[in-house]
């Protein structure tokens, strides 16, 4: 049996590997967010379909989340995460080739495949929780997420130099960030596959108490299903993802229509992504100490404020757009860490990866829906309407949180901790 000291040592090593991979993954993630819509706008000549790239790579991430979850359940974190990042690198190369050849079909297929790394980058946060004690799961999630900040914030601010590099080798400027994504994702996949030893999920499965067998028989071990908290956590993350992606996707297009240059777009999206990840260490502590459900409520309120701020900001006001997108990222951060902790609390190693893959599939589908609808809404009703609608959508998580509140136990009068729904 592995001792507690050895378990903590393996957990520290796991977090170190995850942190390294997340720095690389964050750099690749920023490429599609920052210039994906602009590249499609240039190649398609239409604002109405500018949300298609986000829809495609989030739809691809939905399939990837399901497949990575299944691979992880069977073979462990290193195989599932390594394969996901490698697929994303292949997609990034495809986007560059599509831009060079002006091939819209190849662009769409490549963006779909590129989404595999988006899902993998998100699922890597779970690896930090497999060996973490329950009272520190929020903090473990936050360490994995905050490390994404370094690459994700740097990525958008490298748009201009990467554009110059791309044009220097005969590649369209807007495809430049995807060159970075290809290298970063491939390196992240190699690091996880090669260094994540022992595999934290497989080790947690060996260390966990054996589930009960059916009474009176020597039959197979009964694997329990996820608890109520998994459904609550999934709802929180799905709604916050849909609201965030819808507003974020069309902000670069909105800014370009008001004559902001690529440097301004990169600054706004860089700050937005920083707000998505940089507060994670504080958020994780709050999720562990204040509780999962109160932080989920804070997510909905913050996203509403973001939607109102974006709707009221004049198109030529860089400062107000920065405030709106920073609030948007912060609200998403609250929701993702609180929701993730709820899902981990409500699962066991025998069903954890499969459940997490299914939840992240729903998150990706919500993002795909938000990205697909965003262009149509802006084209027909305007950016302000989209922003307000996204903020109001986030508040729909309140009924789910009411349903997920811990019940009072009448006999003892004790109120169960909301961290274990």
C-alpha positions as CSV (number, residue, x, y, z in Angstrom):
1,X,0.0,0.0,0.0
2,X,1.3,3.4,-0.9
3,X,2.0,5.6,2.1
4,X,0.6,9.1,2.6
5,X,4.1,10.6,2.2
6,X,4.5,8.8,-1.2
7,X,1.1,9.8,-2.3
8,X,1.8,13.4,-1.6
9,X,5.1,13.1,-3.6
10,X,3.3,11.6,-6.6
11,X,0.7,14.3,-6.4
12,X,3.4,17.0,-6.5
13,X,5.0,15.3,-9.5
14,X,1.6,15.0,-11.2
15,X,0.9,18.7,-10.7
16,X,4.3,19.7,-12.0
17,X,3.8,17.8,-15.2
18,X,0.2,19.1,-15.6
19,X,1.5,22.7,-15.0
20,X,4.1,22.3,-17.8
21,X,1.6,20.9,-20.2
22,X,-0.9,23.6,-19.4
23,X,1.5,26.4,-20.2
24,X,2.1,24.9,-23.6
25,X,-1.6,24.1,-24.1
26,X,-2.6,27.6,-23.2
27,X,-0.4,29.1,-26.0
28,X,-2.1,26.8,-28.5
29,X,-5.6,27.5,-27.1
30,X,-5.2,31.3,-27.7
31,X,-4.7,30.9,-31.5
32,X,-8.2,29.8,-32.3
33,X,-9.9,32.2,-29.9
34,X,-8.0,35.3,-31.1
35,X,-7.9,34.9,-34.9
36,X,-10.2,32.0,-35.8
37,X,-13.2,34.2,-36.4
38,X,-11.1,36.8,-38.3
39,X,-9.5,34.1,-40.5
40,X,-13.0,32.7,-41.4
41,X,-14.3,36.2,-42.1
42,X,-11.5,36.8,-44.5
43,X,-11.8,33.5,-46.3
44,X,-15.6,33.5,-46.4
45,X,-16.2,37.2,-46.9
46,X,-19.1,37.1,-44.5
47,X,-19.7,38.3,-40.9
48,X,-22.6,36.0,-40.5
49,X,-20.4,32.9,-40.6
50,X,-17.6,34.4,-38.5
51,X,-18.8,32.4,-35.5
52,X,-18.3,29.2,-37.5
53,X,-14.7,28.5,-36.4
54,X,-15.6,28.6,-32.7
55,X,-18.6,26.4,-33.4
56,X,-16.4,23.9,-35.3
57,X,-13.6,23.6,-32.9
58,X,-15.9,23.5,-29.9
59,X,-18.0,20.8,-31.7
60,X,-14.7,18.9,-32.4
61,X,-13.8,19.3,-28.8
62,X,-17.2,17.7,-27.8
63,X,-16.3,14.6,-29.7
64,X,-12.8,14.7,-28.4
65,X,-13.9,15.1,-24.8
66,X,-16.0,12.0,-25.1
67,X,-13.2,10.0,-26.7
68,X,-10.5,11.3,-24.4
69,X,-12.8,10.4,-21.4
70,X,-13.2,6.8,-22.7
71,X,-9.5,6.4,-23.5
72,X,-8.6,7.8,-20.0
73,X,-11.1,5.5,-18.3
74,X,-9.5,2.5,-19.9
75,X,-5.8,3.4,-20.2
76,X,-5.3,6.3,-17.8
77,X,-4.6,10.1,-18.0
78,X,-1.3,9.9,-19.9
79,X,-2.7,8.0,-22.9
80,X,-5.9,10.0,-23.1
81,X,-4.4,13.5,-22.7
82,X,-1.4,12.7,-24.9
83,X,-3.6,11.5,-27.7
84,X,-5.9,14.5,-27.5
85,X,-3.1,17.1,-27.7
86,X,-1.5,15.3,-30.6
87,X,-4.8,15.4,-32.6
88,X,-5.0,19.1,-31.8
89,X,-1.5,19.7,-33.3
90,X,-2.6,17.9,-36.5
91,X,-5.6,20.2,-36.7
92,X,-3.5,23.3,-36.3
93,X,-1.3,22.2,-39.2
94,X,-4.4,21.7,-41.3
95,X,-5.6,25.2,-40.6
96,X,-2.3,26.6,-41.8
97,X,-2.5,24.5,-45.0
98,X,-6.1,25.6,-45.5
99,X,-5.1,29.3,-45.3
100,X,-2.2,28.9,-47.7
101,X,-4.4,27.0,-50.2
102,X,-7.5,29.2,-49.5
103,X,-9.5,26.0,-49.0
104,X,-12.6,26.5,-46.9
105,X,-13.5,22.8,-46.7
106,X,-10.0,22.0,-45.3
107,X,-10.3,24.9,-42.9
108,X,-13.5,23.6,-41.5
109,X,-12.3,20.0,-41.2
110,X,-9.0,21.2,-39.6
111,X,-10.8,23.5,-37.1
112,X,-12.9,20.5,-36.1
113,X,-9.8,18.4,-35.4
114,X,-8.1,21.4,-33.8
115,X,-10.8,21.3,-31.2
116,X,-9.4,18.0,-29.8
117,X,-6.7,20.0,-28.0
118,X,-9.2,22.5,-26.6
119,X,-11.0,19.6,-24.9
120,X,-7.8,18.0,-23.8
121,X,-6.5,21.2,-22.3
122,X,-9.7,21.5,-20.3
123,X,-9.6,17.8,-19.2
124,X,-6.1,18.1,-17.9
125,X,-7.4,19.9,-14.9
126,X,-8.9,16.6,-13.7
127,X,-5.5,15.0,-13.5
128,X,-4.6,17.2,-10.6
129,X,-7.5,16.0,-8.5
130,X,-7.1,12.2,-8.7
131,X,-4.7,12.0,-5.7
132,X,-5.7,15.3,-4.0
133,X,-7.6,15.1,-0.6
134,X,-11.2,16.2,-0.9
135,X,-10.7,19.4,1.1
136,X,-8.0,20.5,-1.4
137,X,-9.6,19.5,-4.7
138,X,-10.6,23.1,-5.6
139,X,-7.0,24.2,-5.0
140,X,-5.6,21.3,-7.1
141,X,-7.9,22.3,-10.0
142,X,-6.8,25.9,-9.6
143,X,-3.1,25.0,-9.9
144,X,-3.7,23.2,-13.1
145,X,-5.7,26.0,-14.5
146,X,-3.6,29.0,-13.5
147,X,-0.6,27.5,-15.3
148,X,-2.6,27.9,-18.5
149,X,-2.4,31.7,-18.1
150,X,1.3,32.0,-19.1
151,X,0.7,30.5,-22.5
152,X,-2.8,31.8,-23.0
153,X,-2.0,35.4,-22.2
154,X,1.2,35.4,-24.3
155,X,-0.5,33.8,-27.3
156,X,-2.9,36.7,-28.3
157,X,-0.1,39.2,-27.7
158,X,2.1,37.3,-30.2
159,X,-0.5,37.7,-33.0
160,X,1.4,40.6,-34.7
161,X,4.9,39.0,-34.6
162,X,3.5,35.6,-35.6
163,X,1.7,37.3,-38.4
164,X,5.0,38.8,-39.6
165,X,6.7,35.5,-39.3
166,X,3.9,33.8,-41.3
167,X,4.0,36.3,-44.1
168,X,7.7,35.9,-44.3
169,X,7.4,32.2,-45.2
170,X,4.4,32.7,-47.5
171,X,1.6,32.0,-45.0
172,X,-1.3,34.4,-44.5
173,X,-0.8,36.5,-41.4
174,X,-3.9,35.3,-39.6
175,X,-2.7,31.7,-39.8
176,X,0.5,32.6,-38.0
177,X,-0.8,31.8,-34.4
178,X,-1.8,28.3,-35.6
179,X,1.9,27.6,-36.3
180,X,2.6,28.2,-32.6
181,X,-0.4,26.1,-31.7
182,X,0.9,23.1,-33.7
183,X,4.3,23.2,-31.9
184,X,2.8,23.9,-28.5
185,X,0.2,21.1,-28.6
186,X,2.6,18.5,-29.9
187,X,5.0,19.4,-27.0
188,X,2.2,19.2,-24.4
189,X,1.1,15.8,-25.6
190,X,4.6,14.5,-25.6
191,X,5.2,15.8,-22.0
192,X,2.1,14.2,-20.6
193,X,2.6,10.9,-22.3
194,X,6.3,10.7,-21.4
195,X,6.3,12.2,-17.9
196,X,3.0,11.5,-16.2
197,X,4.3,8.4,-14.4
198,X,2.8,6.8,-12.3
199,X,-0.5,7.6,-13.9
200,X,-2.6,9.4,-11.2
201,X,-6.0,8.0,-12.2
202,X,-4.8,4.4,-12.4
203,X,-3.0,4.9,-9.0
204,X,-6.1,6.4,-7.4
205,X,-8.1,3.5,-8.7
206,X,-5.7,1.0,-7.0
207,X,-5.8,3.0,-3.7
208,X,-9.6,3.4,-3.5
209,X,-11.7,1.1,-1.4
210,X,-13.2,-1.7,-3.4
211,X,-16.9,-1.0,-4.3
212,X,-19.4,-3.4,-2.6
213,X,-20.3,-6.7,-4.4
214,X,-23.9,-7.7,-4.9
215,X,-25.2,-9.2,-1.7
216,X,-25.1,-12.9,-1.4
217,X,-23.0,-13.5,-4.5
218,X,-19.5,-13.5,-5.8
219,X,-20.6,-11.5,-8.8
220,X,-18.8,-8.6,-10.4
221,X,-18.1,-5.5,-8.4
222,X,-20.9,-3.0,-8.6
223,X,-19.7,0.4,-9.9
224,X,-21.8,3.2,-8.5
225,X,-23.2,6.0,-10.7
226,X,-22.3,9.6,-10.2
227,X,-24.1,11.5,-7.4
228,X,-26.4,14.5,-7.7
229,X,-23.4,16.9,-7.5
230,X,-22.2,15.7,-10.9
231,X,-25.4,16.9,-12.5
232,X,-25.3,20.2,-10.7
233,X,-21.7,20.8,-11.6
234,X,-22.3,19.9,-15.2
235,X,-25.2,22.4,-15.4
236,X,-23.1,25.1,-13.9
237,X,-20.3,24.5,-16.4
238,X,-22.5,24.1,-19.4
239,X,-24.4,27.4,-18.9
240,X,-21.2,29.4,-18.1
241,X,-19.5,28.0,-21.1
242,X,-22.4,28.9,-23.5
243,X,-22.6,32.5,-22.2
244,X,-18.9,33.0,-22.2
245,X,-18.2,31.6,-25.7
246,X,-21.1,33.5,-27.3
247,X,-19.8,36.9,-26.2
248,X,-16.1,36.1,-26.6
249,X,-16.5,34.8,-30.1
250,X,-18.0,37.9,-31.6
251,X,-15.9,40.5,-29.7
252,X,-13.0,40.5,-32.2
253,X,-15.4,40.9,-35.1
254,X,-17.3,43.7,-33.2
255,X,-14.0,45.4,-32.5
256,X,-12.8,45.1,-36.1
257,X,-16.1,46.6,-37.3
258,X,-15.2,49.7,-35.1
259,X,-11.7,50.0,-36.6
260,X,-9.7,48.5,-33.8
261,X,-6.4,46.9,-35.1
262,X,-5.1,43.4,-34.4
263,X,-3.0,44.7,-31.5
264,X,-6.2,46.0,-29.7
265,X,-8.0,42.7,-30.4
266,X,-5.0,40.7,-29.0
267,X,-4.9,42.9,-25.9
268,X,-8.6,42.5,-25.1
269,X,-8.6,38.7,-25.7
270,X,-5.3,38.3,-23.8
271,X,-6.8,40.1,-20.8
272,X,-10.0,38.0,-21.1
273,X,-8.0,34.7,-21.2
274,X,-5.9,36.0,-18.3
275,X,-9.1,36.6,-16.3
276,X,-10.3,33.1,-17.2
277,X,-7.2,31.5,-15.6
278,X,-5.1,33.9,-13.6
279,X,-7.5,34.2,-10.6
280,X,-7.6,30.4,-10.3
281,X,-5.4,30.1,-7.2
282,X,-7.7,32.4,-5.2
283,X,-10.8,30.9,-6.7
284,X,-9.7,27.3,-5.8
285,X,-9.1,28.3,-2.2
286,X,-12.6,30.0,-2.1
287,X,-14.2,27.0,-3.6
288,X,-12.6,24.8,-0.8
289,X,-13.4,27.2,2.0
290,X,-16.5,29.1,1.1
291,X,-18.1,26.2,-0.8
292,X,-18.9,25.0,-4.3
293,X,-22.5,26.3,-4.5
294,X,-21.8,29.9,-3.3
295,X,-19.0,30.3,-5.8
296,X,-21.3,29.0,-8.6
297,X,-23.8,31.7,-7.7
298,X,-20.9,34.3,-7.9
299,X,-20.2,33.0,-11.4
300,X,-23.7,33.7,-12.6
301,X,-23.8,37.2,-11.1
302,X,-20.3,38.1,-12.6
303,X,-21.3,36.8,-16.0
304,X,-24.5,39.0,-15.9
305,X,-22.3,42.0,-15.1
306,X,-20.1,41.2,-18.0
307,X,-23.0,41.0,-20.4
308,X,-24.3,44.3,-19.3
309,X,-20.9,46.0,-19.5
310,X,-20.3,44.7,-23.0
311,X,-23.7,45.8,-24.1
312,X,-23.3,49.3,-22.8
313,X,-19.7,49.8,-24.0
314,X,-19.3,52.0,-27.0
315,X,-17.7,50.1,-29.9
316,X,-14.7,52.5,-30.0
317,X,-14.1,52.2,-26.2
318,X,-11.2,49.9,-25.7
319,X,-11.2,50.4,-21.9
320,X,-14.8,49.4,-21.4
321,X,-14.4,46.3,-23.6
322,X,-11.5,45.3,-21.6
323,X,-13.5,45.5,-18.4
324,X,-16.4,43.6,-19.9
325,X,-14.2,40.8,-21.2
326,X,-12.3,40.6,-18.0
327,X,-15.5,40.1,-16.1
328,X,-16.6,37.5,-18.6
329,X,-13.4,35.5,-18.0
330,X,-13.7,35.8,-14.2
331,X,-17.3,34.6,-14.2
332,X,-16.3,31.6,-16.3
333,X,-13.4,30.9,-13.9
334,X,-15.7,30.8,-10.9
335,X,-18.1,28.5,-12.6
336,X,-15.6,26.1,-14.1
337,X,-13.7,25.5,-10.8
338,X,-16.8,25.2,-8.7
339,X,-18.5,22.9,-11.2
340,X,-15.4,20.8,-11.6
341,X,-15.1,20.3,-7.8
342,X,-18.8,19.3,-7.7
343,X,-18.2,16.7,-10.4
344,X,-15.1,15.3,-8.7
345,X,-16.8,15.1,-5.3
346,X,-19.7,13.2,-6.8
347,X,-17.6,10.5,-8.5
348,X,-15.3,7.7,-7.6
349,X,-12.2,6.5,-9.6
350,X,-14.2,3.7,-11.2
351,X,-16.6,6.1,-12.9
352,X,-14.7,9.4,-12.8
353,X,-13.0,9.7,-16.2
354,X,-16.0,8.4,-18.1
355,X,-18.3,10.9,-16.2
356,X,-15.8,13.7,-16.7
357,X,-15.6,13.0,-20.4
358,X,-19.4,13.1,-20.7
359,X,-19.6,16.4,-18.8
360,X,-16.9,18.0,-20.9
361,X,-18.7,16.8,-24.0
362,X,-21.8,18.7,-22.9
363,X,-19.6,21.8,-22.1
364,X,-18.1,21.6,-25.6
365,X,-21.5,21.3,-27.2
366,X,-22.7,24.3,-25.2
367,X,-19.7,26.3,-26.5
368,X,-20.4,25.1,-30.1
369,X,-24.0,26.3,-29.8
370,X,-22.9,29.6,-28.4
371,X,-20.4,30.1,-31.1
372,X,-22.8,29.1,-33.9
373,X,-25.6,31.3,-32.7
374,X,-23.4,34.3,-31.9
375,X,-22.7,35.4,-35.5
376,X,-26.4,35.1,-36.4
377,X,-27.5,37.1,-33.4
378,X,-25.0,39.9,-34.0
379,X,-25.8,40.0,-37.7
380,X,-29.6,40.3,-37.0
381,X,-29.8,42.1,-33.6
382,X,-26.4,43.4,-32.8
383,X,-23.6,42.8,-30.3
384,X,-25.4,44.5,-27.4
385,X,-28.3,42.0,-27.7
386,X,-25.9,39.1,-27.8
387,X,-24.1,40.3,-24.7
388,X,-27.2,40.9,-22.7
389,X,-28.6,37.5,-23.7
390,X,-25.4,35.8,-22.6
391,X,-25.5,37.4,-19.2
392,X,-29.1,36.5,-18.7
393,X,-28.4,32.9,-19.8
394,X,-25.9,32.5,-17.0
395,X,-28.5,33.2,-14.4
396,X,-30.4,30.0,-15.4
397,X,-27.9,28.1,-13.2
398,X,-29.7,29.4,-10.1
399,X,-32.5,26.8,-10.3
400,X,-30.0,24.0,-10.6
401,X,-28.2,25.3,-7.6
402,X,-31.4,25.4,-5.6
403,X,-32.1,21.8,-6.5
404,X,-28.5,20.8,-5.6
405,X,-28.5,22.4,-2.1
406,X,-27.7,19.9,0.6
407,X,-30.7,18.6,2.5
408,X,-31.0,18.9,6.3
409,X,-31.0,15.6,8.1
410,X,-33.9,15.7,10.4
411,X,-32.6,13.2,13.0
412,X,-29.3,14.8,13.8
413,X,-30.2,18.3,12.8
414,X,-26.8,18.5,11.0
415,X,-26.5,20.3,7.7
416,X,-24.3,18.4,5.3
417,X,-21.4,20.3,3.7
418,X,-22.3,21.5,0.2
419,X,-19.0,20.2,-1.0
420,X,-20.3,16.7,-1.0
421,X,-23.8,16.8,-2.6
